Amino acid sequence: MRDIKNIILCGCGAVGSVYADIFSKYPDINFRVLVDEERYTRYSNNPIIFNGTPLKLNYILPSDDTFKADLIIIATKMSGLSDALSQMENFVAEDTVILPLLNGVMSEEIVAAKYGRNKVLYSYFIGHSAVRVGNSITQDGVNTIVFGSDCPADIENVARVKSLFDKYKVTYSIPNDIRHSLWTKFMLNVCANPTTALFRVNFGQMLSNKKHIQLALNILKEVQLVAAAEGVRNPETLVDDTLKALNKMCPEGKTSMLQDVEAGRKTENNIFAKSVVLLGQKHSIDTPYCSMISELFDVIDFGK
């Protein structure tokens, strides 16, 4: 089993900066942050500040053909995934492992369609929300990469990533059923991100409002039906699992979608409520609450 030494990070925002901060501190790792020329100029002149300290990062441009990655971590938003897949092409080798830490439940299949299923592990980030203001990012250290595979052929790749994370003290979890776990995170996002953004509330305010929780439950029940149709195992536990995860969120934390609305950015509606609607249509499942939420954000995002 070959150790992971060469690492590329795509996306250095609220999630990516957590791992840029970790890996950039170790001189025995060949760690690079993949950027286009515009971002290279911007970050060089105005470095990303993580928890009050400017990050000293080694950047790499898509045109570089001298570096092959053992591990590529994709921490963009879904809107940036297509560009990331094109820009990382020079760095993918035969045994490269790819961790797409994006929200939603579609990114692994999109990455696999371009680079092969044998390179991609199911993965996601969970923790207390980071707060981004301009180029400054604050995160309280509660963060975990959840990853794994439902394919026996991926055992070695899971072991390689686990060995890396153990060595460099990256907090991680490898669940027994990674797809069930992935859908639990997705359900949390679908019930919390859009609703907190609509009502402009943090997690604590959401959890203390019984009407808000009832709305979240109605959304969760729709996603549960879609998950069952998609072949997720043990779907009957998904709602309770999601509520347990929701109650562990930092009360003062804000969802990424609320932060997008407050900053005037386009939201990730396409991979939250709207994706549930589309999957519901695929399986002839009615999703009225998700449809309502999706249409509201189509209005909010119009023209952005």
Buried (B, 14 or more C-beta within 10 A) or exposed (E): EEEBEBBBBBBBBBBBBBBBBBBBEEEEBBBBBBBBEEBBEBBEEEBBBBBEEEBEBEBBBBEEEEBBBBBBBBBBBBBBBEBBBEBBEBBBEEBBBBBBBBBBBBBBEBBBEBBEBBBBBBBBBBBBBBBBEEBBBBBBEBBEBBBBBEBEEBEEBBEBBBEBBEEBEBBBEBBEBBBBBBBBBBBBBBBBBBBBBBBEBBBEBBBEBEEBBEBBBBBBBBBBBBBBBBEBEEBEEBBEBBBEBBEEBBEEBBBBBBBBBEEEBBBBBBBBBBBBBBBBEEEEBEBEBBBBBBBBBBEBBEEE
